[in-house]
């Protein structure tokens, strides 16, 4: 079923990083999910007449709009449409871009009866009929178990499709151009090894583009010269850099600044069999402009260059991509003796203090590392106009001005709301100016971390948050969850943040989501979204309600999905 999801408009680049890299939900860095907007270009194919558009405003480095499932106006594909022919300084190491980097799902033989996606969006309907009120969708390489354990048991009479199948735990998928129950369908077989790694904080390998072209098939030398105007000079510079191996970044910069940070090592893998995918799988863009980001599944060598296979099965030269380092930062689960209040340390290492021989607090020469955390006793002391906080490390204090202090809330936004269900209700507290995030079960804090809010701070009265790259304040709810979503700029649709991970929409174009392009946690980086580290984003995606069923790539938080987590955002 070919249809485009509702627009989640993630603050135009509102979530894009503010530091300059890929822009996404407004961080100035590379594109952030709302670097351009959570509006996956893919999500916009075919065009969505009902999807709203939001711009980040003139001051947004890269505006972004997010396509989200919480919007109830997703066009309902008909059978005819479905059958139509395809028309930073992050810590950690850079993941290898090789065939070994992508872990294919279990073999079809071991999966049991399932229905497999053959498109970027294989829509899940609440009943066996086309509807704008979709429940979720399957993504490329994804599949979900059929209800009843077999295709025969799951097949259901319905409208607008020759073959509806009931899936687990609810909903129906139309088999046809977008989905198949045959695990040996050629498109299914070709996509299976490229499925996103949903068990990893990095479902794909990610890189920043230096203006790399996208090819629908492995290009000939002539096609490369036509698409890459500087190809001869570029390849000559690559040869010079390889000859100067080990000379250092400055030497590379003198040869060609565009090659600084580019991994020029061959993949050591031969070209795989290439499948002629069409528009249901592959986005239409032919280039990823400077500063935009690329998600890819594997790399291979062919025609004297190394290539990557993108998440939507296009081919791009790896020598025009700069892999992102992986951030190792993650928050703190409040158990096993860890509790609030906690102190986190932003931007730089911060000194530890102890009482010296004269009884005064003095630096010890040791430090708390940037992004580290330490429990606090709740006691504070002042000396010479400076306030010091006592930590749970015996005898050690920190300057209050060096810390981000997170304390437990004294009240819950859920108070007074009757709910007879037994599981504890979940809610999230976010401080925009503090740059922190706490997850609660009723009034018990269970997780605390640093986030990167909008670089515009909190909204100004009478001005939409998206226009100033601010993070909206108030009480919201999770109303859409997406394992990954490509975000496209609301002001320049050439700018994209590819496959932003673990997106949770909470207010119009604004969402909680992972940011693979920066490591500046606690600092205002986005265009208005709440950036989480990739590790935290995955953990919170799994923790929040409603849960995303196994195999689903996207979920609309409808009544059938169950209770939604409340998001409380304040200054």
MONOR-V786365 format. One record per pair of residues at least 6 apart in sequence whose ideal C-beta (glycine too) atoms are under 6 Angstrom apart, sorted by sequence separation. I is the first residue (numbers start at 1). J is the second residue. If there is no record, write none. Layout:
BEGIN
I&J + I&J
END
This chain:
BEGIN
26&32 + 95&101 + 125&131 + 148&154 + 158&164 + 166&172 + 167&173 + 173&179 + 175&181 + 197&203 + 225&231 + 288&294 + 332&338 + 355&361 + 356&362 + 419&425 + 459&465 + 489&495 + 505&511 + 16&23 + 22&29 + 24&31 + 25&32 + 56&63 + 147&154 + 196&203 + 224&231 + 244&251 + 252&259 + 253&260 + 299&306 + 300&307 + 380&387 + 381&388 + 390&397 + 430&437 + 438&445 + 439&446 + 465&472 + 504&511 + 518&525 + 548&555 + 557&564 + 16&24 + 20&28 + 21&29 + 22&30 + 23&31 + 24&32 + 25&33 + 26&34 + 55&63 + 146&154 + 156&164 + 164&172 + 165&173 + 180&188 + 196&204 + 252&260 + 307&315 + 308&316 + 353&361 + 439&447 + 488&496 + 503&511 + 504&512 + 15&24 + 18&27 + 19&28 + 20&29 + 21&30 + 22&31 + 23&32 + 24&33 + 25&34 + 125&134 + 126&135 + 299&308 + 380&389 + 388&397 + 389&398 + 429&438 + 13&23 + 15&25 + 16&26 + 17&27 + 18&28 + 19&29 + 155&165 + 156&166 + 164&174 + 308&318 + 353&363 + 354&364 + 438&448 + 486&496 + 487&497 + 503&513 + 15&26 + 16&27 + 17&28 + 24&35 + 54&65 + 123&134 + 124&135 + 154&165 + 241&252 + 249&260 + 298&309 + 379&390 + 388&399 + 389&400 + 414&425 + 428&439 + 459&470 + 546&557 + 14&26 + 17&29 + 23&35 + 53&65 + 124&136 + 154&166 + 163&175 + 296&308 + 297&309 + 305&317 + 306&318 + 351&363 + 352&364 + 437&449 + 456&468 + 458&470 + 486&498 + 502&514 + 521&533 + 13&26 + 22&35 + 124&137 + 161&174 + 296&309 + 376&389 + 377&390 + 387&400 + 414&427 + 427&440 + 456&469 + 457&470 + 459&472 + 486&499 + 487&500 + 500&513 + 501&514 + 123&137 + 213&227 + 241&255 + 296&310 + 352&366 + 413&427 + 436&450 + 437&451 + 455&469 + 456&470 + 10&25 + 11&26 + 17&32 + 122&137 + 240&255 + 376&391 + 426&441 + 435&450 + 454&469 + 458&473 + 484&499 + 485&500 + 546&561 + 16&32 + 121&137 + 122&138 + 295&311 + 351&367 + 454&470 + 515&531 + 546&562 + 15&32 + 350&367 + 374&391 + 375&392 + 424&441 + 425&442 + 454&471 + 484&501 + 15&33 + 237&255 + 241&259 + 349&367 + 350&368 + 424&442 + 453&471 + 485&503 + 510&528 + 511&529 + 512&530 + 514&532 + 516&534 + 545&563 + 15&34 + 16&35 + 146&165 + 147&166 + 237&256 + 299&318 + 510&529 + 545&564 + 14&34 + 120&140 + 147&167 + 349&369 + 409&429 + 514&534 + 545&565 + 117&138 + 147&168 + 349&370 + 432&453 + 482&503 + 544&565 + 13&35 + 348&370 + 361&383 + 10&33 + 11&34 + 13&36 + 50&73 + 144&167 + 145&168 + 345&368 + 481&504 + 514&537 + 10&34 + 43&67 + 12&37 + 117&142 + 345&370 + 480&505 + 36&62 + 39&65 + 238&264 + 432&458 + 478&504 + 479&505 + 10&37 + 35&62 + 37&64 + 39&66 + 40&67 + 48&75 + 116&143 + 294&321 + 345&372 + 361&388 + 9&37 + 10&38 + 36&64 + 37&65 + 38&66 + 39&67 + 128&156 + 478&506 + 35&64 + 37&66 + 38&67 + 114&143 + 129&158 + 271&300 + 283&312 + 344&373 + 8&38 + 34&64 + 38&68 + 128&158 + 129&159 + 130&160 + 151&181 + 282&312 + 406&436 + 476&506 + 31&62 + 114&145 + 115&146 + 129&160 + 269&300 + 271&302 + 282&313 + 342&373 + 343&374 + 412&443 + 476&507 + 7&39 + 34&66 + 267&299 + 281&313 + 282&314 + 404&436 + 28&61 + 113&146 + 267&300 + 342&375 + 343&376 + 267&301 + 266&301 + 341&376 + 472&507 + 502&537 + 113&149 + 128&164 + 135&171 + 277&313 + 361&397 + 501&537 + 502&538 + 113&150 + 408&445 + 5&43 + 23&61 + 113&151 + 472&510 + 4&43 + 23&62 + 25&64 + 267&306 + 432&471 + 502&541 + 4&44 + 266&306 + 332&373 + 354&395 + 12&54 + 14&56 + 329&371 + 406&448 + 9&52 + 12&55 + 13&56 + 4&48 + 7&51 + 12&56 + 128&172 + 352&396 + 353&397 + 7&52 + 9&54 + 11&56 + 16&61 + 16&62 + 13&60 + 124&171 + 125&172 + 12&60 + 16&64 + 210&258 + 13&62 + 15&64 + 124&173 + 13&63 + 14&64 + 115&165 + 141&191 + 12&63 + 13&64 + 122&173 + 140&191 + 141&192 + 12&64 + 78&130 + 350&402 + 12&65 + 141&194 + 10&64 + 76&130 + 141&195 + 76&131 + 9&65 + 10&66 + 76&132 + 122&178 + 9&66 + 122&179 + 471&528 + 8&66 + 74&132 + 115&173 + 346&404 + 469&527 + 470&528 + 8&67 + 73&132 + 119&178 + 469&528 + 7&67 + 8&68 + 74&134 + 118&178 + 262&322 + 263&323 + 343&403 + 344&404 + 72&133 + 118&179 + 261&322 + 506&567 + 5&67 + 117&179 + 118&180 + 343&405 + 413&475 + 466&528 + 465&528 + 5&69 + 7&71 + 115&179 + 116&180 + 341&405 + 342&406 + 6&71 + 115&181 + 340&406 + 341&407 + 478&544 + 6&73 + 340&407 + 481&548 + 6&74 + 340&408 + 5&74 + 118&187 + 455&524 + 483&553 + 450&521 + 452&523 + 453&524 + 3&75 + 116&188 + 214&286 + 450&522 + 454&526 + 482&554 + 452&525 + 3&77 + 213&287 + 452&526 + 454&528 + 481&555 + 2&77 + 108&183 + 1&77 + 212&288 + 480&556 + 453&530 + 42&120 + 479&557 + 2&81 + 209&288 + 211&290 + 451&530 + 452&531 + 478&557 + 2&82 + 210&290 + 451&531 + 1&82 + 79&160 + 238&319 + 451&532 + 78&160 + 79&161 + 209&292 + 218&302 + 190&275 + 208&293 + 209&294 + 478&564 + 207&294 + 435&522 + 449&536 + 477&564 + 478&565 + 104&192 + 104&193 + 206&295 + 477&566 + 105&195 + 204&295 + 205&296 + 476&567 + 83&176 + 475&568 + 82&176 + 83&177 + 103&197 + 82&177 + 82&178 + 473&569 + 218&315 + 473&570 + 214&314 + 215&315 + 430&530 + 214&316 + 194&297 + 101&205 + 212&316 + 340&445 + 342&448 + 344&450 + 204&311 + 97&205 + 212&320 + 212&321 + 95&205 + 210&320 + 334&445 + 334&446 + 458&571 + 207&321 + 208&322 + 333&447 + 207&322 + 207&323 + 331&447 + 332&448 + 331&448 + 206&324 + 331&449 + 404&522 + 426&545 + 3&123 + 1&123 + 433&571 + 426&565 + 427&566 + 428&567 + 429&568 + 430&569 + 432&571 + 371&521 + 413&566 + 413&568 + 119&280 + 98&267 + 99&269 + 98&269 + 1&174 + 346&522 + 1&178 + 30&208 + 22&208 + 311&499 + 86&278 + 87&279 + 324&516 + 327&519 + 329&521 + 86&279 + 324&517 + 86&280 + 102&297 + 102&298 + 101&298 + 99&298 + 98&299 + 97&299 + 292&495 + 295&498 + 292&496 + 293&497 + 294&498 + 295&499 + 329&533 + 289&494 + 293&498 + 330&535 + 331&536 + 327&533 + 330&536 + 97&308 + 94&323 + 94&325 + 92&325 + 92&326 + 90&325 + 91&327 + 92&328 + 90&327 + 91&328 + 42&283 + 41&283 + 31&292 + 31&293 + 30&293 + 22&293 + 2&280 + 203&484 + 198&483 + 196&484 + 204&499 + 203&501 + 206&516 + 202&534 + 201&534 + 201&535 + 201&538 + 169&549 + 144&551 + 143&551 + 60&469 + 70&479 + 56&466 + 57&467 + 70&480 + 69&480 + 142&553 + 54&466 + 68&480 + 139&553 + 138&553 + 136&552 + 137&553 + 137&554 + 136&554 + 136&555 + 66&487 + 135&556 + 64&487 + 64&489 + 65&490 + 63&489 + 62&489 + 63&490 + 63&491 + 90&519 + 88&518 + 89&519 + 88&519 + 62&495 + 55&490 + 70&505 + 54&490 + 55&491 + 18&455 + 53&490 + 68&505 + 26&469 + 66&509 + 42&486 + 65&509 + 40&485 + 40&486 + 38&485 + 41&488 + 38&487 + 39&488 + 37&487 + 36&487 + 37&488 + 14&466 + 35&487 + 36&488 + 34&487 + 36&489 + 37&490 + 12&466 + 33&487 + 11&466 + 14&469 + 54&509 + 36&495 + 36&496 + 35&497 + 24&487 + 31&495 + 33&497 + 31&496 + 32&497 + 31&497 + 33&500 + 60&527 + 56&527 + 24&497 + 22&497 + 13&489 + 24&500 + 12&490 + 33&513 + 32&515 + 69&554 + 30&517 + 69&556 + 29&517 + 29&518 + 27&518 + 34&527 + 22&517 + 34&529 + 21&517 + 8&505 + 11&509 + 27&525 + 10&509 + 11&510 + 27&526 + 9&509 + 17&517 + 26&526 + 10&511 + 17&518 + 25&526 + 26&527 + 25&527 + 26&528 + 26&529 + 25&529 + 18&525 + 17&525 + 15&526 + 16&527 + 15&527 + 14&527 + 15&528 + 13&527 + 14&528 + 15&529 + 11&527 + 11&528 + 10&529
END
